[in-house]
Amino acid sequence: MKAFLAAVAAMVVITASAPFALKQIGFTSADTTAGPAVRLD
């Protein structure tokens, strides 16, 4: 039971911190799909 609770706690921490960490390293969907060759008509 302790292992299950530890895994759930780790999952919550990873899920909550992943968006912030990915934004800091520049790995967001906006950064990867946008580029200088985007047309704005």
Stockholm file with secondary structure:
# STOCKHOLM 1.0

chainA/1-41         MKAFLAAVAAMVVITASAPFALKQIGFTSADTTAGPAVRLD
#=GR chainA/1-41 SS CHHHHHHHHHHHHHHHHHHHHHHHTTCSHHHHHCCTTCCCC
#=GC SS_cons        CHHHHHHHHHHHHHHHHHHHHHHHTTCSHHHHHCCTTCCCC
//
